[in-house]
Amino acid sequence: MNPEINGNDLALFSLFHHDISKNTNGYSYLNSAHFNALKETPTCDDESITNTIIEIVKEGTSGCLEGEVGLTLTGGFDSRVILAALLSIGIKPICLTYGNPRNKDISISKKICKTYGLKHVNTVSEKPTATSYLKAVKETILIDKGDAHLHRAHRTLAINEFTKQQKIKVLFTGHFGGEQIRGLSYNNYFSSSIFEEYNERQSQIEKLVEEGLKKYFLKEGSYSLPVVIEKVKNLKWMQRDKQNNKLYFLYDLVGMNHHMQDIRIYSKYVDKVIPVYLDDRFIDTLMRSPHHFSRKKSNKLASLSHPKLYCEIIKTLYPELLKIELSNGYKPSDYEKGIFHYVKKRIFKKYILKSYNPPSFSYGQWYIDFVTKNSNLVQNEIWEYFDEKAYFHALKENQHASNEGYWHKFSNPIFFNLKKLSK
């Protein structure tokens, strides 16, 4: 076996979609100060959060000239709050979107930019080919020294194209804003289903690990099942009650591992990248407010209050932005009219109009071509860890989904092969 590859860590990577080996050694973003803050009576209000955002934005734009500030803008609340802060201090950012122009995030961003005289740049508007995507994958692996998965390549394509056109010095992003307010949404994007199955249904870890590794084509004997099980049990988000497990998973895996891949990629193209909601000052202030998800009840009625904070901040900083709809179909001003007006409009948009929103970046036939071509180039050293026969049978027979989470099990051997070749 290849001594450069640790089969147990590769197994962990497959189960959680990221290199989390450092987390098994006791690493955690969260500390006692955070937990103390969450236990105490809230001391920070909406004004405190607004002031913290303004402080971060002012500091980030200090010394910048016109045309030197960029913003990854979507049709959601997170980036709109940052835009409100920028506009409130007289900064007009150049706004970046990427992917299918018919996606609502992109069309709404374009509308916002047209309304307020901002430059809008939509990149990667055409579907990649297997060849062009491979080039971006290789670049991504080199940029992040193999820590960013190949699925981050679309971010590399976007920021590469954007910075060739716009000579910005600072890029603001909305990473990790809503998650801290809404709480964790389970999906197969951040990790496999193992965490959800354990945390929500208390399924046996031993069985989940064994079945999960088979699903991801890990070859028996390439790892030690007892060792991997023990490593999973020792992860911060697998040791506590449901709510605290979510807290660790959200901050350690989603925030400080997953989102930081994007930040590191962007940082290779832009002098300064500012993920406002990953700033310690914002996290600390939010934790000391009533708006942090861990202070709320986990039910649908409570979730209806999530837009409140965003609306109050925008109302303070740049109220005109309340009038333009979000990608989910309602305007922030709808929420301002009262919860019943807001709920009725959401129901109407979601269940009666049933408008289709195509994804900004879809894994279609071009990605099947990419996987088919590159899986056939995987070296024998990598197949020592993956069940080659089961892999190619599933690749040939499966009805393939078009989302990133699904494709991890097929892209992992390709990723580790390209990572090895890049050294």
N, C-alpha and C positions, 0 to 999 in steps of 0.2 A: 504493500500500500504506500501511497505517496506520503512521506513524512511531513510535507508542508500542509496537508489537510488533516484536520482532526475530525474523525467521523462523528464523535459525540456533539461537537459544536455545529457540524453540518446538519445533524438531526435537529438540534435546537433552532437553527436557522430555518429549516423547513417548516417547523411547527409554528414559528412566530414571524416568519418573513423578514427578519432582520438579524444582524449579528448582535446577539444579546449576551454573548459570553461574559462580557464585563459585569452584567447584572447578577450573574451567578457568584461573583466575587464580592457581593455586598454593595455594589454601586446603586445609588438612588439620588434622584434630584431632590426629592422631598426630605425635609429634616424636621427636627422637633419644633422649630419656630413656626413652620407652616401649620403643623397640627395644633399647636397652642393657639394660633390665630383663628383656626376654624372652630375651636372649642369655645372661644371667647365671644361675648356679645359684640355684634358688629359695631365698628367705630368709624368706618368709611362709608360715605353716602355717594350719590350719583355725582355730585360736584367734585368729590375727591378723585373719582375715577376719571372724570373729564379732565381735571387738572393734570393728572398723571399722564394721560395720553398727549395732551398739549406739551407737557414738559419733554416727553420723548421725541415728539415731532419737531419741536423747536431746536432741540439739541442736535437732532439728525440733519436738519437743513441749514445749520449755522454755516455761513460763508458760501452757500450755494448761489449760483447765478441762475437766471431764467434758462430753462431747458436742461438743467443738470439734475433734476429730481424726477424719478420714475415711481410708478405705483402699479402693482399687479391688481387690476380692478375686475371685480366680478359683479354679478347681479344680486349679491347677498349683502348682509348687514356689515360684516367684518371690515371689508375694504371700504365700504361707504362711510363708516365712522372715521377711518383714517383720512379719506378724501375730505370730509367735513372739517377735520382738524387742519389739514393743509390749506384749504381754501380760506379758513377763518384767519390764518396768519398771512394771507396774501400770496401763497405759493400755488402755482398752477402746474401740477405734475403731468408728465407724459405717461399715458396709461397703456399698460400692456395686457393683452388677452392672447389666447392661442387656441387654435383648433377650428372646428366647424362654425362658420359665420352664422349659421341658422340656430345655433345653441343660444338659449335665452340669456345666459351669463354674458355672452359676447354682444348680442343685439342690444341688451339693456345698457351695457357699458358704453357702447357706441352712442346710444341715445343720450346718456349722461354727458359724455364728452361734447357732443354737438350742442347740447343745451347750454353748457357753461364755457364753451370756447376752449376746450382742452384737446390736445393732440391725442388721437387714439391709434394705436398700432396693433393690428391683429396678425400674429405670426402663425406659422405652420397651418395655414388654412387648407392646404391640400393634404390628402392622406399620404403618409410615407410609403415608400416601397421597402421590400425586404432588404435591398441593398443600402438605401439611404439610412434606414433605421439602424442597420448594423454599424455603420460609420459613427452614428451618434452614441450607440451603446459602448463602443470601444472608447470613445472620447470620455464618456461618463465614468467608466471604470478607471481610466487614467487620472481624470480630474480628482476623483474622490478616493484614489488609492484602493479601490475595491470595496469601499464601505457602502457606497450607494448601489442599490440593485439596478439591474439593467432597465427595469420599468421606469426609472427616473429619466430615461433618455429623452422623453418628450419635453421635459423641462430644459434639458441641454439644448435641444433643437430650438425651443422658443427663445431662451435668453441669448443664444448665439445670434439668431436672426435679428432680435430686437437691438442688441448693442452694436451690431454692424450698421444699423440705421440711425440710432440715437446715442449720442455721446454723454450719457448720464453718469453722474458720480455717486448718486445715492439711490437705492431702490427700497421702497417700503413694501412690505407684504402683510397679508392678513392671517398668516398661519396661526392656528391654535386659539382664535378668539372665541368663536361660538362653542367649541367643545368644553371650555371651562364654565360656560354659562348653562348650556343644555345638559352637559354630562356626556358620557360615552354612548355612542350608538354602535351596536354590534354589527359587524360585517366581516367579509373574508378578505378585506382590503388591507387592514393593518396586521392581521395575523390569520392563521387558520381558525377553524371553529372551536379549537380546544379550550380557549379561555371562556367563551360563552357557555359551552357545555358544562364546564366545571362550575363557573360562578353562578349561573342561573339555575342549573338543574342538578348540581352537586353530583355529577357523574364521576365515576371512579377515575382518578388520574392515570392509574396504571393502564386501564383499558383504553382511555383516550389517547395516550401516548402511543401505544402499540398500534391501534387502528390508524392514527394520524400518520405515522411513519410509513405504513403500507400505502396509504392514499397518496403520499408524496413520493412513492416509488423508492424509498430507502431500502437498500438490500440488507437482509438479515446477515449479521456477522460483521458488517462494516462499522457497527457501533455497539456499545454495551447498553442493552436495554435497562438494566438496573441503574447504571450511572446516569443515563438520560432522564429516567424517571425521577431520580433523586435531585438532579439539577432543576427540573421543572418544579418540583415541590419546594425548592429553596428560592424560587423567584419571588420577588416582593409582592407581586400581584396574585400569587397562588397560596398565600399563607393566612389571610385574614378574613374578616367578614365581607359580605358582598360589596358594601359601599366603599370600604377602604381598599379592597382589591381593585375596584374601578379607579380609585384615586391614583394608585400606583401605576396601573396599566396606562392611564391617560397621560400622566406626566412623564413616566420613565420610558415607555415604549412609543406612544403616539407623539408626545411633544418633543422630548429630548433625543429621540432616536429617529423616528420616521420623518418628522418635519425638518429636522436638522440636515437631512440629506439634501433637500431642496436649497436650504440656506447656503450650504457649502458649495453647491454647484453654482448658484448665482454669484457667490463671492469670488469665483474665478473670473468673472466677466465684469463685475462692478466693484468699485473701490470700497463701498460701504453698503451692506445689506442690513435693513432694520426690520426684523419681525416684531412689530410693536407688542403683540400679545405674548411673546416669549420673553420679553424684557422682565427681569426680576421685579422691577418697580411696579409694573402692571399686575403681575401675578400676586405680589404681596398685598397690593391695594384691593384687588378683587376678592382675595381670601378674607380680608377684613371687612367685606361688605355683605349685604344680604343676598347678593346676586350670584355668588358662587354656587355651582350645582349641588355641592355636598350639603348645603343648608336648606335645600328645597325637597319637597316631597316628590317621589318618583311616580307621577301619574299624569295623565293627559291634561287634566284640568290645570295642574301646576305649570305644565309646559306652555300653556297659553300666555303666561306672564313673561316668557323669555324676551320678546321684543321690547319690553318696557324700557330697559336700560338703554338699548340702542337708540330708541326714539327720543329719550330725554337728552342724550348726548348730542344727537344731531340737531335737536330743537335748540339747544344752547349754542352750538357752534355754527351751524349753517342750515337753518330751518327749511330753505328752499328744496333741499335734498329729500325732504319728507314726501314731496309730491310725485316723485318718479317711482313707478312700480318696481318691485323686486322680482327676481327670477321665479318665485313661487306664485306670482300673479296678483298680489295685493300691494298696495302702497303703504309705507310706514304711517302715512296720515290716516289710513283706515283704522289702524290700531288706536290712534289718538282720539277717534270718534267713539271709542268704547268697545269693550270686549265682545258684546253681542253683534255689533256691526262687523267687527273683524272676523268673528267666527262664521257668520253667515256668508261673508264674501269668500272666505277660504273654502267653505263647503261647496259653494257655487263654482268656483274655479276648478277645484279638484275633482268633484264628482259629477257635475253637470256638463261643464264645458269639455272636461277631459282633454285639454290641449296637450299635444305631444311636444316634448322637449328633447331633441336629439342630443346625444352626448357630445361634448367638445372634442373628445378623443376616444375613438372606438376601436376595439381590437377586432377587426373584421378579417376578411380573406387575406389581406396583405400580411397580417400577423401569423396566420396559419402558415403562409409561405415562408415567413421569416423563421419560425420554429422548425418547420420541416427541413429547410435547407441547413440550418445551423446545428440541429440535433444530429444530423448525419456526419458532422465534422467533429463531434465531441470525442476526445481521445479516450483510449482504453483505461487510462489511470482514473478518469472521472467515473467511468462506468463500474469501477470497483465498488463505488458507494451507492449507485442507483441500479434498480432492476431494469436493465435495458430491454428485455423482452416485454415486460408488462408496460413499460413506458411507450414503446412503439405500437403495441397493440391498442392502447388507449388513444394514442395520437391518431391512429388510423380509424378507429371505430367510434369514438365519441362524437356526440352532437355538441360542438364547442360553443361555449358562451362567449360574449364579447366584452367581458370586463376583466380588469387587471387581476383581481383576487383569484379568479378561476385559473388564470394562466400561470400562476406561480409554480405549480407543480410541474409544468412542462418547461418553464424557462430556467429553473434552478440548475440543471446540469449544464445548460448553455452558459449561464452566468459564471459558474465555477470554472468551466473550461476556458472562457475568455479571460477571466481573472488570472488564471494560471499562466496563460500565454502572454499576458501583459507584463509579467514580471521579468 
